[in-house]
């Protein structure tokens, strides 16, 4: 709240304003995504601010997930995708696309999971950043799992595990194993 407010990136507090903001920002995402307008348009002087906003969005996203605030989480993922779009091809943009894929999976919609998951992986590969690539692949897998694509998510889990062991943060390993276990359990 206060950190985003200090960066002039206020977050709506009521359900009504969150919902209204989400509808508006989803339209903005569709326009920016289909046209490519303003990709990388942030000036050097504004880069640090956008990167700080990215860090706050990502930390808040995990907190909102555990608090069960789906609306707030979806709004954060959408805001972050727009914020990172202005940074251009960057680690933040790769991760924002992966987060957006993940939240679309929570909504149960497979098509955007694949679209934004593939995009996130392609950006991270282009950057050559193994840690970002591993994080993007992991969020992509989570999105597939949440969207009900258990067999595909399991296949991708097996692909990402060697990278996770080498490049992933220790804090990513337990959730990854937990999600893999759930995926196998719900497969039937």
C-alpha positions as CSV (number, residue, x, y, z in Angstrom):
1,X,0.0,0.0,0.0
2,X,2.3,2.8,1.2
3,X,5.3,1.7,-0.8
4,X,3.2,1.8,-4.0
5,X,1.6,5.0,-3.0
6,X,5.1,6.6,-2.4
7,X,6.0,5.6,-6.0
8,X,2.7,7.1,-7.3
9,X,1.3,3.7,-8.2
10,X,-1.7,3.5,-5.8
11,X,-3.6,0.3,-5.5
12,X,-7.5,0.4,-5.2
13,X,-8.7,-0.7,-1.7
14,X,-12.4,-1.6,-2.3
15,X,-13.7,-4.5,-4.2
16,X,-15.7,-2.2,-6.5
17,X,-12.6,-0.1,-7.4
18,X,-10.5,-3.3,-7.8
19,X,-13.0,-4.7,-10.2
20,X,-13.4,-1.5,-12.2
21,X,-9.7,-1.1,-12.4
22,X,-9.2,-4.8,-13.5
23,X,-11.7,-4.4,-16.4
24,X,-10.0,-1.2,-17.5
25,X,-6.5,-2.6,-17.2
26,X,-7.4,-5.8,-19.0
27,X,-8.5,-3.7,-21.9
28,X,-5.2,-1.8,-21.8
29,X,-3.3,-5.2,-21.7
30,X,-5.1,-6.3,-24.8
31,X,-4.4,-3.1,-26.7
32,X,-0.7,-3.0,-25.7
33,X,-0.2,-6.7,-26.3
34,X,-1.8,-6.6,-29.8
35,X,-0.2,-3.4,-31.0
36,X,3.2,-3.4,-29.2
37,X,2.7,0.3,-28.5
38,X,5.0,1.8,-25.8
39,X,7.0,-1.4,-25.4
40,X,10.2,-0.2,-23.8
41,X,9.0,3.4,-23.7
42,X,10.3,4.1,-20.2
43,X,13.1,6.7,-20.2
44,X,16.3,5.9,-18.3
45,X,15.2,8.2,-15.5
46,X,12.0,6.2,-14.9
47,X,13.5,2.7,-15.0
48,X,14.4,2.5,-11.3
49,X,10.8,3.5,-10.3
50,X,9.3,0.8,-12.6
51,X,11.7,-1.8,-11.4
52,X,10.8,-1.0,-7.7
53,X,7.1,-1.2,-8.6
54,X,7.8,-4.6,-10.1
55,X,9.4,-5.9,-7.0
56,X,6.5,-4.6,-4.9
57,X,4.0,-6.2,-7.2
58,X,5.8,-9.5,-7.1
59,X,6.1,-9.6,-3.3
60,X,2.4,-8.6,-2.9
61,X,1.3,-11.2,-5.4
62,X,2.5,-14.0,-3.3
63,X,1.1,-12.5,-0.1
64,X,-2.4,-12.0,-1.8
65,X,-2.3,-15.6,-3.1
66,X,-1.8,-17.0,0.5
67,X,-4.5,-14.6,1.7
68,X,-6.9,-16.0,-0.9
69,X,-7.5,-12.6,-2.6
70,X,-8.0,-13.7,-6.2
71,X,-9.3,-10.4,-7.4
72,X,-6.3,-8.5,-5.8
73,X,-3.9,-11.0,-7.2
74,X,-5.4,-10.8,-10.7
75,X,-5.3,-7.0,-10.6
76,X,-1.6,-7.1,-9.5
77,X,-0.6,-9.5,-12.3
78,X,-2.4,-7.2,-14.8
79,X,-0.8,-4.1,-13.4
80,X,2.6,-5.7,-13.4
81,X,2.2,-6.8,-17.0
82,X,1.5,-3.2,-18.0
83,X,4.3,-1.8,-15.8
84,X,6.9,-4.2,-17.2
85,X,5.7,-3.7,-20.8
86,X,7.0,-0.1,-20.5
87,X,10.4,-1.5,-19.5
88,X,10.6,-3.5,-22.7
89,X,12.4,-6.8,-23.2
90,X,13.7,-7.3,-19.6
91,X,13.7,-9.8,-16.8
92,X,10.7,-7.9,-15.3
93,X,8.7,-8.3,-18.6
94,X,9.5,-12.0,-18.8
95,X,8.4,-12.6,-15.2
96,X,5.3,-10.4,-15.6
97,X,4.2,-12.5,-18.6
98,X,4.8,-15.7,-16.5
99,X,2.8,-14.2,-13.6
100,X,0.0,-13.3,-15.9
101,X,0.0,-16.9,-17.3
102,X,-0.1,-18.2,-13.7
103,X,-3.1,-16.1,-12.7
104,X,-5.0,-17.0,-15.9
105,X,-4.5,-20.6,-14.9
106,X,-6.0,-19.8,-11.5
107,X,-9.0,-18.5,-13.5
108,X,-9.1,-21.9,-15.3
109,X,-8.4,-20.5,-18.8
110,X,-5.8,-22.5,-20.7
111,X,-5.4,-20.4,-23.8
112,X,-3.8,-17.3,-22.1
113,X,-1.7,-19.6,-19.9
114,X,-0.1,-21.0,-23.0
115,X,0.1,-17.6,-24.8
116,X,1.7,-15.7,-22.0
117,X,3.7,-18.7,-20.7
118,X,5.3,-19.3,-24.1
119,X,6.0,-15.5,-24.4
120,X,7.6,-15.4,-21.0
121,X,9.9,-18.3,-21.7
122,X,10.9,-16.8,-25.1
123,X,11.8,-13.4,-23.5
124,X,13.8,-15.1,-20.8
125,X,15.6,-17.2,-23.4
126,X,16.3,-14.2,-25.5
127,X,17.8,-12.4,-22.5
128,X,20.0,-15.5,-21.6
129,X,19.1,-15.2,-18.0
130,X,18.9,-18.7,-16.5
131,X,17.3,-17.6,-13.2
132,X,14.6,-15.7,-15.0
133,X,14.0,-18.5,-17.4
134,X,13.6,-21.0,-14.5
135,X,11.2,-18.7,-12.7
136,X,9.2,-18.2,-15.9
137,X,9.0,-21.9,-16.6
138,X,7.9,-22.6,-13.1
139,X,5.1,-20.0,-13.2
140,X,4.1,-21.4,-16.6
141,X,3.8,-24.9,-15.1
142,X,1.8,-23.6,-12.2
143,X,-0.6,-21.9,-14.6
144,X,-1.0,-25.1,-16.6
145,X,-1.7,-27.1,-13.5
146,X,-4.3,-24.6,-12.1
147,X,-6.0,-24.6,-15.6
148,X,-6.4,-28.4,-15.3
149,X,-3.7,-29.4,-17.7
150,X,-2.2,-32.0,-15.4
151,X,-0.4,-34.1,-18.0
152,X,1.2,-31.2,-19.8
153,X,2.1,-29.5,-16.5
154,X,3.8,-32.8,-15.3
155,X,5.8,-33.0,-18.5
156,X,6.9,-29.4,-18.1
157,X,7.7,-30.0,-14.4
158,X,10.2,-32.7,-15.5
159,X,11.7,-30.3,-18.0
160,X,12.2,-27.5,-15.4
161,X,13.4,-29.6,-12.5
162,X,17.1,-29.8,-13.6
163,X,17.1,-26.0,-14.1
164,X,15.4,-25.5,-10.8
165,X,18.0,-27.5,-9.0
166,X,20.8,-25.4,-10.7
167,X,19.4,-21.9,-11.0
168,X,16.3,-21.7,-8.9
169,X,16.0,-20.1,-5.5
170,X,15.8,-22.6,-2.5
171,X,12.5,-21.1,-1.7
172,X,11.1,-22.2,-5.1
173,X,12.0,-25.9,-4.6
174,X,9.4,-26.8,-1.9
175,X,6.4,-25.2,-3.6
176,X,7.5,-26.9,-6.9
177,X,7.6,-30.3,-5.3
178,X,4.3,-29.7,-3.5
179,X,2.6,-28.7,-6.8
180,X,4.0,-31.7,-8.6
181,X,2.7,-33.9,-5.9
182,X,-0.8,-32.3,-6.1
183,X,-0.7,-32.7,-9.9
184,X,0.0,-36.4,-9.6
185,X,-2.6,-36.8,-6.9
186,X,-5.4,-35.1,-8.9
187,X,-4.5,-36.9,-12.1
188,X,-6.4,-39.9,-10.8
